[in-house]
Amino acid sequence: MSAAIELDNVCCDFGTFRAVDNANVAIKPGEFFSFLGPSGCGKTTILRMISGFIEPTGGVIRIGGQDVKGKRPNQRPTALIFQNLALFPLMPIWENISFGLEVRGVDKAARRAKAEELLRLVDLPGAADKMVSQLSGGQKQRVAIARALAVEPSVMLLDEPLSALDLKLRQHMRAELRAIQKRTGVTFIYITHDQGEALAMSDRVGVMSQGRIQQIADPREIYNNPVNGFVASFVGENNIFEGTPGPVADGFAGFDTPEGRFRARIAPEAVGKPVKLYVRPEHTVLTTAPGTENSVPVTVTEVSFEGAFISVLSETETGKSVVAEIRNDGAATVPQIGTQLHAGFAAERAALLPDANVRG
């Protein structure tokens, strides 16, 4: 029931503007794959090319190993769920779900049976005769998914379907979507600008910027080992230091900054390029005495309580802001504003990264 998707050097131009630049992706059958990036990065254009609403300017798209060039959306084994869901308000829920089957000439009894089967799948039993107006936002999302599944697609395409929901409901629907994908085994391709959604639901994530795919990896690899500064900054928070790298030894390099000399990891492909030092707030430690390396004097300027953790903003003698996160576990000591401390980090937790991969 699922299919692989391959993008082979796919480009899309709108006049002189290149929206997607040489995208190469191989999505496995039954995979939950997310394209993550800011507005205008090209992720929705990729989704529309896969679904057939836009033809690539160059390159090849294959679904299940077959080149789909020239095939209209209704000729492809895909179903697309839009942001606005596009449910029919004057139809009961079961007719909304089975509308695609009616277009295909399936009789009423079979349509009704299929709709009720899918309502059980998305955990909405007994909702068949309700109207759209009687449903909550999360229930409408599930109906839209059931309607897409009714035509038995091999690939489900979802364009930021949770963006209109409040935070708690979005978090609940993440788990729901993932569970539905697991139960059906359909290949899901998900578009989002929300890193939390992408990291929580996906088997793999493709991070995009300015039409280019910057990195494809599983969520932990994306977060823990970003390949460049854009990925590091877009997926999670970072303290960023500018400076000049020194000689490389055993995968580490010194880094001279206005705040002092640091040491951090550096990938072979970053050697010889302009780089910045990135270290996440949760890996930044505040101490009363200086550490043996990667330590800089700071003064605490702000303390923010954020529930599971406490964010401590401090400033170096050069005016550089440094953020450290302290877990709210009851054991941590929260410094007062004005306290003079040392901010430090392990070299293994910091990375020297080049900027984003941009068009030349």
Secondary structure by P-SEA (a helix, b strand, c coil): cbbbbbbcbbbbbccccccccbbbbbbcccccccccccccccaaaaaaaaaccccccbbbbbcccccccccccccccbbbbcccccccccccaaaaaaaaaaaacccaaaaaaaaaaaaaaaccccccccccccccaaaaaaaaaaaaacccccbbbbccccccccaaaaaaaaaaaaaaaaaaccbbbbbbccaaaaaacccbbbbbccccccccccaaaaaaccccaaaaaaccccbbbbbbbccccccbbbbbccccbbbbbbcccccccbbbbbbccccbbbbcccccccbbbbbbccccccccbbbbbbccccbbbbbbbbbccccbbbbcccbbbbbbbbcccccccccccccc
